[in-house]
């Protein structure tokens, strides 16, 4: 990680971020990318480990970041519902106007369109824009050609203007050695702007990456931007192309300026009352002098923020005064990083903290303005080093029907990254709409929701093969992900997200944390991995997982805390197990259907209650069983088991702390197969099941078997068992229920009220056997060391 410490009271600007003295600052645009990239990439290595991915992720993510983000956006459920159902941002009012553009006179303004004279060309375009604004012209254009933009400057857009370019007009950034630059800039206070058409091209291929803007900067050259929106309002970008920038094709961010920093000497004991008068209070400190609110940014935006408190509480009171020092208004219980409105007539403000002294105290007053009401559509962002689009501090943004591809060179290498660095002294993102975009060929990610609250991601196609199509990180709250297609691109979602109607092909979909809902997901040759951080923190329903390519892994992996699943259908023979995992006991899984599971590896079920489930294995190999081999309680209730012609075993149970119940279920054995084999368990209950085996050719089969012949002389390891009320039907005489090899010292097992047709009993002497019915003309007890009580007809 990269840290900054200022040794003097100077203000240092690094990559567009301002850092003040006495504060250790993480350089957010580097550090945040490192965190999200390394965490989400490295997690793949642990997804299949016994510990589970969720545990690793929880240890790795920055917990302080989570706490700060959560404090701002705690009502994530409301945020997600509001975005999912809310009105889309409209962008610039001028966007719908059909205005004939004024053609800027190149000769008049000293502009060249042959890719020369960047200083003159940039100044000329800016002068022409100012002239047009002054003359109430609302739409301008440039002739075709290449316009070289000064490496030390940029085009500065003005309010109420359409910049309408032909497709063969290229805005080209002059090659340079700068870590940080803009090509076209739309700044704070600018509003109602339309950028339409044209190409914006960076200097990625000719850039000098060796130099640094400042001794404090990182040297990564990841902040060269094509189009920058910084604190502007009502902007529409339509039909543009932004390519080959050293950073991002488009940066939509917030504008921040440190207005004043306050030290221990800035405070005195006491408070200001609701009359505006200073009064004594030994438990509080207040500002010695009122803080002026006369700065132009504070006056234009009418808001400020208190940030970066040290040795001061995160909650405080405010007293606003007018120009004459008279009381205007009191505001109580305000919080650090909260956006605070400046009342009418207020000219200054006092801060009041609940603290007995101000020793080593420090706090800052900032002007912060996020970009708002932004629309980006029908555009192409490609071949940039870092991002196609960064949303780095914005409210109400719509990004729709764009193509974002081939981002490579500087992490995170993403099509879109929603990341304002709020918890690193940056800006907050809210109400972000990402719809119907085409992502492909990006080096690491298609879309990152890193921080903020409230996003709707709908109708997109993520098809960057082998990378992460969507990453939702811990500091982001309240995302709705609906009707997207992840084509070879993975999902890594941390928490507080709702997934509806998505499709995943040939990729991993991993969900970690809590407050995650998945309703309707179709996966093909893909793995759905769930790792709940809190009990029932993940709820999944109406999911299909289909395995078409037997060489690929596909199926369901369950880790972490218990969860609830409803209506999951898994079809086809995967390369390995189609169900695996190690969740804690207590999950509820309803209507799970696993059809055609791998005939070699079978499935490995975690402990849970399985209601109305269905299992059927593929033909081929013989070892693939329904593995029940973890500590905890397993219940199979009203389930159907269809065991293939080649399978040896249906349910294979083996764990010293296993508690197994199989009841009210149906088994259909299509070959020489055992229905249930228990090798070790704390408790076993098999009751009220119907087992039919009408394709047997071997009389060596034991339909229900507790332990086996090879362990008969070992100490028993099935501590309790009850087999009752079952009906077992076989086509030839075989052993229907076997307890004879339970091992030395085995306790009495209950075997009662079972009906066996053609099948027979092989029980221990001490078993409590009663009212078992054997139905077969040839039925007779099978020698097994002893015979148990039977009733024959």
LINPEDA-V863304 format. One record per backbone hydrogen bond with DSSP energy under -1.0 kcal/mol. NH is the residue of the N-H (numbers start at 1). CO is the residue of the C=O. If there is no record, write none. Layout:
nh:NH co:CO
nh:NH co:CO
This chain:
nh:4 co:25
nh:12 co:19
nh:14 co:17
nh:17 co:14
nh:19 co:12
nh:25 co:4
nh:27 co:2
nh:28 co:26
nh:30 co:27
nh:31 co:27
nh:32 co:28
nh:34 co:30
nh:35 co:31
nh:36 co:32
nh:37 co:33
nh:38 co:34
nh:39 co:35
nh:40 co:36
nh:41 co:37
nh:42 co:38
nh:43 co:39
nh:44 co:41
nh:45 co:42
nh:46 co:43
nh:49 co:46
nh:56 co:52
nh:57 co:53
nh:58 co:54
nh:59 co:55
nh:60 co:56
nh:61 co:57
nh:66 co:62
nh:67 co:63
nh:68 co:64
nh:69 co:65
nh:70 co:66
nh:71 co:67
nh:72 co:68
nh:73 co:69
nh:76 co:74
nh:79 co:75
nh:80 co:76
nh:81 co:77
nh:82 co:78
nh:83 co:79
nh:84 co:80
nh:85 co:81
nh:95 co:92
nh:97 co:94
nh:99 co:97
nh:102 co:139
nh:104 co:141
nh:109 co:105
nh:111 co:106
nh:115 co:146
nh:121 co:117
nh:122 co:118
nh:123 co:119
nh:124 co:120
nh:125 co:121
nh:126 co:122
nh:127 co:123
nh:128 co:124
nh:129 co:125
nh:130 co:126
nh:131 co:127
nh:132 co:128
nh:133 co:129
nh:134 co:130
nh:135 co:131
nh:136 co:133
nh:137 co:132
nh:140 co:162
nh:141 co:102
nh:145 co:168
nh:146 co:113
nh:147 co:170
nh:149 co:172
nh:153 co:150
nh:155 co:183
nh:157 co:185
nh:160 co:191
nh:161 co:192
nh:162 co:138
nh:163 co:194
nh:164 co:140
nh:165 co:196
nh:169 co:166
nh:170 co:145
nh:171 co:199
nh:172 co:147
nh:173 co:201
nh:174 co:149
nh:181 co:223
nh:184 co:226
nh:185 co:155
nh:186 co:228
nh:190 co:187
nh:192 co:233
nh:193 co:234
nh:194 co:161
nh:195 co:236
nh:196 co:163
nh:197 co:238
nh:199 co:169
nh:200 co:241
nh:201 co:171
nh:202 co:243
nh:204 co:244
nh:206 co:203
nh:207 co:203
nh:208 co:176
nh:217 co:214
nh:223 co:179
nh:225 co:181
nh:226 co:248
nh:227 co:249
nh:228 co:184
nh:229 co:251
nh:230 co:186
nh:231 co:253
nh:233 co:190
nh:234 co:372
nh:235 co:373
nh:236 co:193
nh:237 co:375
nh:238 co:195
nh:239 co:377
nh:241 co:198
nh:242 co:380
nh:243 co:200
nh:244 co:382
nh:247 co:224
nh:249 co:387
nh:250 co:388
nh:251 co:227
nh:252 co:390
nh:253 co:229
nh:254 co:392
nh:255 co:369
nh:257 co:367
nh:259 co:365
nh:260 co:365
nh:262 co:363
nh:266 co:263
nh:267 co:264
nh:268 co:286
nh:270 co:284
nh:271 co:279
nh:273 co:277
nh:276 co:273
nh:279 co:271
nh:284 co:281
nh:285 co:353
nh:286 co:268
nh:287 co:351
nh:288 co:266
nh:291 co:349
nh:293 co:347
nh:299 co:295
nh:300 co:296
nh:301 co:297
nh:302 co:298
nh:304 co:340
nh:305 co:366
nh:307 co:364
nh:310 co:362
nh:316 co:334
nh:317 co:352
nh:318 co:331
nh:319 co:350
nh:320 co:329
nh:321 co:348
nh:322 co:326
nh:325 co:322
nh:328 co:320
nh:329 co:320
nh:331 co:318
nh:334 co:316
nh:336 co:314
nh:337 co:306
nh:338 co:335
nh:340 co:304
nh:342 co:302
nh:346 co:343
nh:347 co:321
nh:348 co:321
nh:349 co:291
nh:350 co:319
nh:352 co:317
nh:353 co:285
nh:355 co:353
nh:361 co:358
nh:362 co:310
nh:363 co:262
nh:364 co:307
nh:365 co:260
nh:366 co:305
nh:367 co:257
nh:369 co:255
nh:371 co:393
nh:372 co:232
nh:373 co:395
nh:374 co:396
nh:375 co:235
nh:376 co:398
nh:377 co:237
nh:378 co:400
nh:380 co:240
nh:381 co:403
nh:382 co:242
nh:383 co:405
nh:385 co:245
nh:386 co:247
nh:387 co:247
nh:388 co:414
nh:389 co:415
nh:390 co:250
nh:391 co:417
nh:392 co:252
nh:395 co:371
nh:396 co:430
nh:397 co:431
nh:398 co:374
nh:399 co:433
nh:400 co:376
nh:401 co:435
nh:403 co:379
nh:404 co:438
nh:405 co:381
nh:406 co:440
nh:408 co:384
nh:410 co:385
nh:413 co:410
nh:414 co:386
nh:416 co:446
nh:417 co:389
nh:418 co:448
nh:419 co:391
nh:419 co:417
nh:424 co:421
nh:426 co:421
nh:427 co:420
nh:430 co:394
nh:431 co:453
nh:432 co:454
nh:433 co:397
nh:434 co:456
nh:435 co:399
nh:436 co:458
nh:438 co:402
nh:439 co:461
nh:440 co:404
nh:443 co:407
nh:444 co:413
nh:445 co:413
nh:446 co:468
nh:447 co:469
nh:448 co:416
nh:449 co:471
nh:450 co:418
nh:451 co:418
nh:452 co:475
nh:453 co:429
nh:454 co:477
nh:455 co:478
nh:456 co:432
nh:457 co:480
nh:458 co:434
nh:459 co:482
nh:461 co:437
nh:462 co:485
nh:463 co:439
nh:465 co:463
nh:466 co:488
nh:467 co:464
nh:468 co:444
nh:469 co:490
nh:470 co:490
nh:471 co:447
nh:472 co:492
nh:473 co:449
nh:476 co:473
nh:477 co:452
nh:479 co:496
nh:480 co:455
nh:481 co:498
nh:482 co:457
nh:483 co:500
nh:485 co:460
nh:486 co:503
nh:487 co:462
nh:488 co:486
nh:488 co:505
nh:490 co:467
nh:491 co:508
nh:492 co:470
nh:493 co:510
nh:494 co:472
nh:496 co:514
nh:497 co:515
nh:498 co:479
nh:499 co:517
nh:500 co:481
nh:501 co:519
nh:502 co:520
nh:503 co:484
nh:504 co:522
nh:505 co:486
nh:506 co:524
nh:509 co:527
nh:510 co:491
nh:511 co:529
nh:512 co:493
nh:513 co:531
nh:516 co:537
nh:517 co:497
nh:518 co:539
nh:519 co:499
nh:520 co:541
nh:521 co:542
nh:522 co:502
nh:523 co:544
nh:524 co:504
nh:525 co:546
nh:527 co:507
nh:528 co:555
nh:529 co:509
nh:530 co:557
nh:531 co:511
nh:532 co:559
nh:533 co:513
nh:536 co:562
nh:537 co:534
nh:539 co:516
nh:540 co:564
nh:541 co:518
nh:542 co:566
nh:543 co:567
nh:544 co:521
nh:545 co:569
nh:546 co:523
nh:547 co:571
nh:552 co:549
nh:555 co:526
nh:556 co:578
nh:557 co:528
nh:558 co:580
nh:559 co:530
nh:561 co:532
nh:564 co:538
nh:565 co:588
nh:566 co:540
nh:567 co:590
nh:569 co:543
nh:570 co:593
nh:571 co:545
nh:572 co:595
nh:575 co:552
nh:580 co:556
nh:582 co:558
nh:584 co:560
nh:588 co:563
nh:589 co:609
nh:590 co:565
nh:591 co:611
nh:593 co:568
nh:594 co:614
nh:595 co:570
nh:596 co:616
nh:597 co:616
nh:602 co:598
nh:603 co:625
nh:604 co:579
nh:605 co:627
nh:609 co:587
nh:610 co:635
nh:611 co:589
nh:612 co:637
nh:614 co:592
nh:615 co:640
nh:616 co:594
nh:617 co:642
nh:618 co:597
nh:624 co:599
nh:626 co:650
nh:627 co:603
nh:627 co:625
nh:628 co:652
nh:632 co:657
nh:634 co:659
nh:635 co:608
nh:636 co:661
nh:637 co:610
nh:638 co:663
nh:640 co:613
nh:641 co:666
nh:642 co:615
nh:643 co:668
nh:648 co:622
nh:650 co:674
nh:651 co:675
nh:652 co:626
nh:653 co:677
nh:654 co:628
nh:655 co:680
nh:658 co:655
nh:659 co:632
nh:660 co:683
nh:661 co:634
nh:662 co:685
nh:663 co:636
nh:664 co:687
nh:666 co:639
nh:667 co:690
nh:668 co:641
nh:669 co:692
nh:670 co:643
nh:673 co:671
nh:674 co:648
nh:675 co:703
nh:676 co:703
nh:677 co:651
nh:678 co:705
nh:679 co:653
nh:681 co:717
nh:682 co:658
nh:683 co:658
nh:684 co:720
nh:685 co:660
nh:686 co:722
nh:687 co:662
nh:688 co:724
nh:690 co:665
nh:691 co:727
nh:692 co:667
nh:693 co:729
nh:703 co:735
nh:704 co:736
nh:705 co:676
nh:706 co:738
nh:707 co:678
nh:711 co:708
nh:712 co:709
nh:714 co:711
nh:716 co:744
nh:719 co:681
nh:722 co:684
nh:723 co:750
nh:724 co:686
nh:725 co:752
nh:727 co:689
nh:728 co:755
nh:729 co:691
nh:730 co:757
nh:731 co:693
nh:735 co:701
nh:736 co:760
nh:737 co:760
nh:738 co:704
nh:739 co:762
nh:740 co:762
nh:742 co:739
nh:744 co:714
nh:746 co:743
nh:750 co:721
nh:751 co:768
nh:752 co:723
nh:753 co:770
nh:755 co:726
nh:756 co:773
nh:757 co:728
nh:758 co:775
nh:760 co:734
nh:762 co:737
nh:767 co:764
nh:768 co:749
nh:769 co:767
nh:770 co:751
nh:773 co:754
nh:774 co:791
nh:775 co:756
nh:779 co:776
nh:782 co:761
nh:791 co:772
nh:793 co:774
